[in-house]
Amino acid sequence: MTNHEHERAIDLIALRGLEDISAADEAWLESHLSQCGGCTEYASLFQSTGQLLRSTAITASPALVATTQARVRARAEHLREHRARMVLIAVSFCIGVLSSTLSAWLWWKFGGWVADRIGLPASYIAPGIVLFWLLPAIVIAVLMLAFPQPLFERSLMLSLAREREGENR
C-alpha cells in the first residue's frame, strides 16, 4: 500500500465521526481497514479517544469565563465602532460628491460669465471646471494630512453606534 492510501484512510477516519462521507469512500475505508492493521489500530484509538473526550466534563474557570466575556464585549464594541465609522465614511463620500459637483457647476456658470465679460476663449473654462470639481477632494486630503489624528472622538462614534443599534431593535 502506498503512503497516499494511508493518508486518505486517516482523513476519512477523522471525517467519519464529524460528517457524512460518501458510500464509495465508506466502502473503500472498510476494505482498507480490513487489510491494514496500522490504520485499523488508528481507527480504534481515534474512536476510543473521541468517546473519552465526550465522557469527560470540562468546566471553565471563572477567570476564563470573565476574560472571554470581556473579550466578546470588546469585540462587539469594536464592531459597533467600525459600523459607525462606515456610516461616517459613506456620508463623507456623499458630501464630497455633492460639493464637487456643485463647485464644478458653479465654476462652469461663473467661469463662462467671466470668460464672456473679459473675452477669454471657452477653452480656458474646461481646466477650471476640472480643478473646481477636484478642489473639495484636494482640500479634504490636505486637511487629513495636516491633522492625522481622528477628528471624531470615540464617544461620538459610540453614540452613533448606539443610535444605530437602537434603530435595529
N, C-alpha and C positions, 0 to 999 in steps of 0.2 A: 504494500500500500504506500501511496505517496504521502508526503507531508501535507500536501494540499487537502487530501481527503480527511486527515485528522483535524486540520483547522476547520474545515467545513462541518465536521461532526461536532466539534466543540462549540461552534457558533450555533448550530441547530439545537444542541442540548440547552444552551443558555436561553434561546428564544422559545423553546418548547413550553416552559413554565410561564412565560410572560405574554405571549401572543400565539395565535393560531398559525401553524405552519402548514404548507400545502400537503396534500395527501402523498404526492410524489416524494417530497422531502422527508416526510414521516416514514414512508416505506424504505427509502434509501438509508435513513438513520437506523432503523431497526435492523436492516440487513448488515449494515456496517458494525453495529454493536454486537451482533451475533458472531462476527468474525474477528473483532478486535477486542482483546482483553483490556488493554490500556484505556480505551475510550469507554468501555463498559464500567470499569472501576471509576473513571472520572464522572460518568453519569450518576453512578450510585452515590459517590461522595457529594456531588453537586446537589442531588435531591435531599440527602440527609442534612446537609448544611442549611438548605432552604427551610426544611422542617424545624431545625434547631433555632434558626433566626425568628421564625414565625411563632415559636412557642415561648420565646424569651420576652418578658415585658421590659420595655425600655422606657425609662422615665427621665425627663429633662430636669436639670437642677433649676431652682428658682432664679439663679443668676443668669442661666442660659435663656430662660423664658423672658426675663426682663430685658436682656440685651437684644434678643430677637425682636421683641415688641418695639423697643426704641429704634432699632434699625428700620423696621417696617414703617413706623411713623415718620422717620426722617426721609425715607424714600418717597412716601406719599406726599410729604411737604415739598420735596424736590420736584416731583411730577406736577403738582399744582402750580408751583412757581414757573416751571417750564411752559405749561399751558398758558399762563398769564403772559409770559414773555412772547409767546407765539401770537397772541391776540394783539399785543402792542406792536409787534413787527408787522403784522398784517395791516393794522390801522396806519402805521407809519408809511408803509408802501402805498396805500391808497391815497394818503395825503400827499405824498411825493408825486404820484402820477397826476393827481388833480392840479397841484401847484405848478408842475412842469407844463402841463397842457395849457393852463391859464396864462402863465407867463409867456409861453410861445405865441399864443393867440394875441395877447396884448402887444407884444413886440411886433407881430405881423401888422396889426392895425396901426399902432403908433409909428412904427418904422416906415410903413407905407406913407403915412401922412407927412412925416418928416422928410422923406425922400421926395415927395411931390413938392413940398414947400421950398426945399433947398435946390431941387433939380438934380438929385443923385439918381443914377441908374438903379433899376429894381434889383439888379444882381447883388447889390450891397446889402439888401434886406435878408436874403436867404441865410448867409452865415450868422447874422444876428438872431434869426429865428432858432437856428440850431443851438447857438450859445445860450439864449434865454430858455430854451427847452431843457438844457442840461444844467443851467445855473442852480436850481434848487438842490439837485443831487450833489453838485460840487460844493455848495455851501454846507450841506449836511455832512459830507465826507470830511471837509476841513474842520468842522466843529467836533466830529467824532475823533479826529486825530489830535485836536487841541486839548480835548477833555476825555482821555481814555477811560476814566472811571465811569461806571454806570450812573447816569443822571437820575434814574429812578431808584428810590430806596427800596430795600427789601420789604418794608412794611407796606408800601404801596402795592408791590407785587402780590403779597399775601392777601391783602384786602381784595384785590381784583380776583384772585383765585377763589376766595371765599364767596364772593358775589356770584361768580360763575357756578360754584358748587351749589349754592342756594337755589339758583335757577334750575339746576338739574334735578333737584329733589322733588 
